[in-house]
Amino acid sequence: MTRGIDELPSAEQLDGITSDVQHGRQDIAMIWTPAADWPPAVQNLSILDSSFNPPTRAHLALASLSSLSNNRQTPGSESSHALLLLLSVQNADKPPPDPARDASYAQRLQMMILLAQELGPHTAVAVTSEPTFVGKARVLRRWLNAQKAGPPADASLSFLVGYDTLQRILAPKYYGNTEAMRAALGTFFGEHGARLLVARRDAAAYPAFDGAPDLEAHLAEFHAAIETVDMQDEDGVAVDDLMKISSSAVRKAVSRDDTGWKDIASPCIVDYIRQQHLYRAA
C-alpha cells in the first residue's frame, strides 16, 4: 500500500542524510527499503539512476525493465529481482536544484519512495554523491560486498537507462579523452560487473547531443555488456508515447498551467506535486 505524504521521512531527516553524503561522510546511503533484508539474494541488481525531477511514467516504464534484466541474467527467476532507485546529489550535466523551478533533493527522495512503493516489494531508494556511472558502480559494489546477506559478490549490476544517457556514458568528453573512457568503462563493465539495459527513446524528445561522435563504434566495442530494448508499459507492450516523456516536459507544463502533465505522471506523484506546489503548481 502506498503511504500518504505525512508518512514519508521528513524533509529535515532527508536533508540530514543528503548533507552527510554531500560532505563525504557516506558515499551512498539507503533512504528506504521495502524490508529489513533488502536486497534479496539475487544474481542481478537493477539500478534506475535519474534526477527524478519529477518521476514520470517513463521512469515507471524503465523500472519495469528490472524484471526483464533479471530474467536475462538468471533465466527462470522471474519472481526474484531487486531494483534500486538512485539519486546523485552531484550531476555531471546538471546544476544543483534551483528552488524557484526544481524539486529539492528531499522532495525528490520523497517522490522516489512513493514511486518505489508503487513498483512493489522489490524496490528500494538510495542517494549517492558519485556523479558518474563508473563511480556509482564502484560504491554499489562496495556496499553490496559489505552486506552479510543479499546478492552474492559476483552479482551483476544492471543500469536501466534511456538512449540519451547511453550517449553520455559513451562520450569521451566526460572522461578527458577516448583512452581514458575505454579504461574507465573497462573497469565499469569488468571489475564492477556492470551492464547497461538501454530503452530506446525518441531522439526528438531531447536536445541535440554531439559529445559522442563515435557512438556506433563504441557501442560495437562494448556490445557484450550493452543491450537495447523497446520501452514497455505495465502490460509489456511497447508504447511510442512513453518514449517522448521527460521530466522537463512535466515541469514546463505545470509552470504553464497545462493540465496535460497529469497524464504523464503517476497519480501519487501528481498528488504530491499538487500538495507541495512544485514547479509553480496551483
Secondary structure per residue as TSV (DSSP state, phi and psi in degrees):
chain	resnum	aa	ss	phi	psi
A	1	M	-	360.0	136.3
A	2	T	-	-76.2	133.9
A	3	R	-	-75.1	156.0
A	4	G	-	-78.7	166.0
A	5	I	G	-59.3	-36.2
A	6	D	G	-65.1	-19.1
A	7	E	G	-93.7	-2.3
A	8	L	S	-79.2	158.1
A	9	P	-	-54.6	141.8
A	10	S	-	-70.4	160.2
A	11	A	H	-61.0	-36.0
A	12	E	H	-63.3	-44.1
A	13	Q	H	-61.0	-46.6
A	14	L	H	-68.8	-35.7
A	15	D	H	-62.7	-38.1
A	16	G	H	-64.5	-43.6
A	17	I	H	-66.5	-43.5
A	18	T	H	-61.3	-40.3
A	19	S	H	-62.0	-41.9
A	20	D	H	-59.3	-41.4
A	21	V	H	-69.4	-44.3
A	22	Q	H	-63.4	-32.2
A	23	H	T	-96.0	11.8
A	24	G	T	81.2	8.8
A	25	R	S	-75.4	-22.3
A	26	Q	-	-142.6	144.9
A	27	D	S	-96.2	-15.3
A	28	I	E	-153.6	141.7
A	29	A	E	-135.0	129.5
A	30	M	E	-77.7	123.1
A	31	I	E	-90.9	-40.9
A	32	W	E	-154.5	134.3
A	33	T	-	-129.4	148.1
A	34	P	S	-74.0	-15.9
A	35	A	S	-156.3	157.6
A	36	A	T	-63.6	-27.8
A	37	D	T	-98.4	18.1
A	38	W	-	-74.3	138.7
A	39	P	S	-86.7	151.5
A	40	P	-	-69.6	169.7
A	41	A	S	-79.6	72.1
A	42	V	-	-104.7	163.0
A	43	Q	S	-85.6	-7.4
A	44	N	E	-146.6	128.6
A	45	L	E	-108.9	122.4
A	46	S	E	-91.2	141.4
A	47	I	E	-127.4	125.4
A	48	L	E	-108.0	103.0
A	49	D	E	-101.1	125.7
A	50	S	-	-160.7	171.5
A	51	S	-	-83.8	-18.7
A	52	F	-	49.7	51.6
A	53	N	S	-125.8	62.7
A	54	P	S	-103.0	176.7
A	55	P	-	-63.9	146.3
A	56	T	-	-131.5	-179.9
A	57	R	H	-63.1	-26.0
A	58	A	H	-66.2	-37.8
A	59	H	H	-62.8	-41.4
A	60	L	H	-60.9	-42.3
A	61	A	H	-66.7	-41.5
A	62	L	H	-61.5	-43.4
A	63	A	H	-61.6	-32.0
A	64	S	H	-64.8	-18.3
A	65	L	H	-73.4	-9.6
A	66	S	H	-62.6	-40.5
A	67	S	H	-68.4	-36.5
A	68	L	H	-63.7	-42.5
A	69	S	H	-60.8	-43.8
A	70	N	H	-66.4	-39.3
A	71	N	H	-64.9	-33.8
A	72	R	H	-64.1	-39.8
A	73	Q	H	-81.3	-37.8
A	74	T	S	-133.6	82.1
A	75	P	T	-53.7	138.4
A	76	G	T	87.8	4.9
A	77	S	-	-112.6	40.0
A	78	E	T	-55.9	-31.5
A	79	S	T	-85.2	-6.5
A	80	S	-	-126.2	102.6
A	81	H	-	-150.8	161.3
A	82	A	E	-132.8	139.3
A	83	L	E	-130.0	134.9
A	84	L	E	-118.1	123.9
A	85	L	E	-88.4	120.9
A	86	L	E	-121.8	129.4
A	87	L	E	-114.7	129.9
A	88	S	E	-100.3	131.8
A	89	V	S	-89.6	6.5
A	90	Q	S	-133.4	123.0
A	91	N	-	-121.6	133.2
A	92	A	S	-67.3	-20.3
A	93	D	S	-113.6	-24.5
A	94	K	S	-116.7	143.5
A	95	P	-	-75.6	170.4
A	96	P	S	-58.5	159.7
A	97	P	-	-56.7	138.2
A	98	D	-	-96.3	113.6
A	99	P	T	-56.2	-22.7
A	100	A	T	-77.5	-21.0
A	101	R	T	-139.3	-8.9
A	102	D	S	-115.7	158.0
A	103	A	-	-75.1	142.9
A	104	S	-	-68.7	168.5
A	105	Y	H	-61.7	-39.7
A	106	A	H	-62.2	-42.4
A	107	Q	H	-66.0	-37.9
A	108	R	H	-65.3	-41.5
A	109	L	H	-64.4	-38.1
A	110	Q	H	-63.4	-42.3
A	111	M	H	-65.8	-35.8
A	112	M	H	-64.0	-37.2
A	113	I	H	-65.0	-43.2
A	114	L	H	-59.4	-42.3
A	115	L	H	-65.1	-41.7
A	116	A	H	-61.4	-41.3
A	117	Q	H	-65.8	-34.8
A	118	E	H	-68.7	-33.9
A	119	L	H	-74.8	-21.0
A	120	G	-	115.3	-177.7
A	121	P	T	-75.6	7.1
A	122	H	T	-104.5	0.9
A	123	T	E	-110.4	133.5
A	124	A	E	-123.8	172.1
A	125	V	E	-130.4	135.9
A	126	A	E	-143.2	163.4
A	127	V	E	-130.2	144.5
A	128	T	E	-139.0	162.4
A	129	S	-	-97.8	-4.6
A	130	E	-	-75.0	125.8
A	131	P	-	-86.7	-17.8
A	132	T	S	-110.6	157.3
A	133	F	H	-66.8	-34.5
A	134	V	H	-62.0	-44.6
A	135	G	H	-66.5	-38.7
A	136	K	H	-64.5	-41.6
A	137	A	H	-63.5	-39.1
A	138	R	H	-63.1	-48.2
A	139	V	H	-72.1	-31.7
A	140	L	H	-67.4	-42.3
A	141	R	H	-61.4	-42.9
A	142	R	H	-64.3	-40.6
A	143	W	H	-65.3	-43.9
A	144	L	H	-61.8	-42.6
A	145	N	H	-66.2	-21.7
A	146	A	H	-84.6	-11.0
A	147	Q	-	-79.1	138.9
A	148	K	S	-73.8	-26.8
A	149	A	S	-131.3	-177.9
A	150	G	S	104.7	-157.9
A	151	P	S	-59.6	145.9
A	152	P	-	-66.4	165.3
A	153	A	T	-59.5	-28.7
A	154	D	T	-95.9	12.9
A	155	A	-	-60.7	141.7
A	156	S	E	-82.0	156.5
A	157	L	E	-113.0	111.3
A	158	S	E	-103.8	111.9
A	159	F	E	-88.1	124.4
A	160	L	E	-93.3	114.2
A	161	V	E	-134.9	160.0
A	162	G	E	-89.3	168.5
A	163	Y	H	-65.1	-30.3
A	164	D	H	-64.2	-38.6
A	165	T	H	-68.9	-38.8
A	166	L	H	-57.1	-41.3
A	167	Q	H	-56.2	-39.9
A	168	R	H	-74.9	-36.7
A	169	I	H	-62.6	-33.6
A	170	L	T	-100.8	24.3
A	171	A	-	-102.6	114.1
A	172	P	G	-56.6	-27.5
A	173	K	G	-61.7	-23.2
A	174	Y	G	-81.5	-8.1
A	175	Y	T	-115.4	-12.1
A	176	G	S	110.4	-48.0
A	177	N	S	-162.8	175.0
A	178	T	H	-64.3	-41.3
A	179	E	H	-65.8	-38.7
A	180	A	H	-64.7	-37.5
A	181	M	H	-63.0	-45.1
A	182	R	H	-60.2	-41.9
A	183	A	H	-65.0	-44.5
A	184	A	H	-64.9	-44.5
A	185	L	H	-71.3	-28.1
A	186	G	H	-61.8	-39.8
A	187	T	H	-68.9	-42.9
A	188	F	H	-58.8	-52.4
A	189	F	H	-79.5	-25.6
A	190	G	T	-95.6	-80.2
A	191	E	T	-59.5	-40.9
A	192	H	T	-86.6	-6.2
A	193	G	-	62.3	37.7
A	194	A	E	-97.5	157.9
A	195	R	E	-146.5	165.0
A	196	L	E	-119.2	128.6
A	197	L	E	-110.4	111.6
A	198	V	E	-106.4	122.4
A	199	A	E	-88.5	129.7
A	200	R	-	-64.4	134.5
A	201	R	-	-126.4	152.8
A	202	D	-	-72.1	118.2
A	203	A	G	-60.8	-24.8
A	204	A	G	-67.3	-16.5
A	205	A	G	-80.6	-5.9
A	206	Y	S	-129.2	153.5
A	207	P	-	-67.4	159.5
A	208	A	-	-60.2	141.7
A	209	F	-	-128.5	122.9
A	210	D	-	-117.7	21.4
A	211	G	S	-84.8	-7.8
A	212	A	-	-131.0	69.9
A	213	P	T	-63.8	-25.6
A	214	D	T	-105.1	35.4
A	215	L	H	-55.2	-47.1
A	216	E	H	-62.5	-38.7
A	217	A	H	-66.8	-40.0
A	218	H	H	-68.9	-35.8
A	219	L	H	-61.2	-42.4
A	220	A	H	-66.0	-36.6
A	221	E	H	-65.5	-38.5
A	222	F	T	-110.6	24.6
A	223	H	G	-58.9	-29.4
A	224	A	G	-65.5	-22.6
A	225	A	G	-112.7	9.0
A	226	I	E	-127.6	124.8
A	227	E	E	-126.6	131.6
A	228	T	E	-106.0	130.4
A	229	V	E	-133.9	161.9
A	230	D	-	-76.4	137.4
A	231	M	-	-65.8	143.4
A	232	Q	B	-127.8	156.3
A	233	D	-	-90.3	-173.2
A	234	E	T	-65.0	-15.7
A	235	D	T	-97.5	7.1
A	236	G	S	78.8	18.6
A	237	V	-	-105.5	129.6
A	238	A	B	-63.4	133.7
A	239	V	-	-127.6	117.0
A	240	D	G	-61.1	-38.3
A	241	D	G	-62.1	-32.8
A	242	L	G	-62.5	-29.4
A	243	M	G	-76.3	-5.5
A	244	K	G	-108.0	-1.5
A	245	I	-	-81.8	137.5
A	246	S	-	-143.2	156.2
A	247	S	H	-63.5	-36.4
A	248	S	H	-63.0	-33.0
A	249	A	H	-64.4	-38.2
A	250	V	H	-64.2	-48.4
A	251	R	H	-59.6	-43.8
A	252	K	H	-65.4	-41.4
A	253	A	H	-65.5	-42.2
A	254	V	H	-62.7	-44.0
A	255	S	H	-64.3	-26.3
A	256	R	T	-92.7	1.1
A	257	D	T	60.9	35.1
A	258	D	-	-89.5	108.4
A	259	T	G	-69.1	-7.4
A	260	G	G	-62.9	-18.6
A	261	W	G	-62.5	-24.6
A	262	K	G	-66.7	-17.6
A	263	D	G	-84.8	-9.9
A	264	I	G	-115.0	17.5
A	265	A	S	-137.3	154.4
A	266	S	-	-65.9	150.8
A	267	P	H	-53.4	-39.2
A	268	C	H	-65.8	-33.6
A	269	I	H	-75.4	-39.1
A	270	V	H	-57.3	-47.4
A	271	D	H	-61.8	-41.1
A	272	Y	H	-64.1	-46.0
A	273	I	H	-60.6	-41.4
A	274	R	H	-67.4	-45.8
A	275	Q	H	-66.7	-34.7
A	276	Q	H	-89.8	-3.3
A	277	H	T	54.6	42.4
A	278	L	G	-75.9	153.1
A	279	Y	G	54.5	31.8
A	280	R	G	64.7	32.4
A	281	A	-	-71.3	145.7
A	282	A	-	-80.2	360.0
